[in-house]
Amino acid sequence: MTQLLWHPQAVTDRQAIVQMLAEDSVEIANRWDKDLEAKLNQYASQPATFCPPGGGGTLELVLLPILF
């Protein structure tokens, strides 16, 4: 399993996003954070599933849509 390392700014950004979402809905904030964590764990165990079809060296994670 690949170990993911978080840049300190990414940790700060994640916390800010969760706090912003929680202002409208704690449930949505928790769902978003759990979805992010689940997809990161999936990436760590199966990184090839996140490679775009054309290559290019970038990865994309699509999280739950945020519906208010």
C-alpha positions in Angstrom: 0.0 0.0 0.0 1.3 3.4 -0.9 1.6 5.8 2.0 0.2 9.3 1.3 1.9 12.2 2.8 0.0 15.4 3.5 1.6 18.8 2.9 0.8 21.1 5.9 -1.1 23.5 3.7 -3.3 20.6 2.4 -4.2 19.7 6.0 -5.1 23.3 6.7 -7.1 23.5 3.5 -9.0 20.3 4.3 -9.9 21.6 7.8 -11.0 24.9 6.3 -13.3 23.1 3.8 -14.8 21.0 6.5 -15.4 24.0 8.7 -17.0 25.9 5.8 -19.3 23.1 4.9 -20.2 22.6 8.6 -21.5 26.2 8.7 -24.4 25.0 6.5 -24.6 21.3 7.5 -22.5 19.2 9.8 -23.8 16.1 8.2 -22.6 17.2 4.7 -19.2 18.2 6.1 -18.8 14.8 7.7 -19.9 13.0 4.6 -17.5 15.0 2.4 -14.6 14.3 4.8 -15.4 10.6 5.0 -15.7 10.4 1.2 -12.3 12.1 0.8 -10.7 9.7 3.3 -12.2 6.7 1.6 -11.0 7.7 -1.8 -7.6 8.5 -0.6 -7.4 5.1 1.0 -8.5 3.5 -2.2 -5.9 5.5 -4.1 -3.2 4.3 -1.6 -4.1 0.7 -2.2 -4.9 1.0 -6.0 -3.2 4.0 -7.5 -3.7 2.9 -11.1 -7.5 3.3 -10.8 -7.0 7.1 -10.6 -4.8 7.5 -13.7 -6.6 9.5 -16.4 -7.1 7.6 -19.7 -4.7 9.8 -21.6 -2.0 9.8 -19.0 -0.5 13.2 -18.4 0.8 12.5 -14.9 -2.1 14.1 -13.0 -4.7 12.4 -10.8 -8.3 13.4 -10.2 -10.5 12.6 -7.2 -14.2 13.2 -7.7 -16.0 13.6 -4.3 -19.6 13.6 -3.5 -21.6 16.5 -4.9 -22.3 19.1 -2.2 -26.1 19.6 -2.3 -27.7 22.1 0.0 
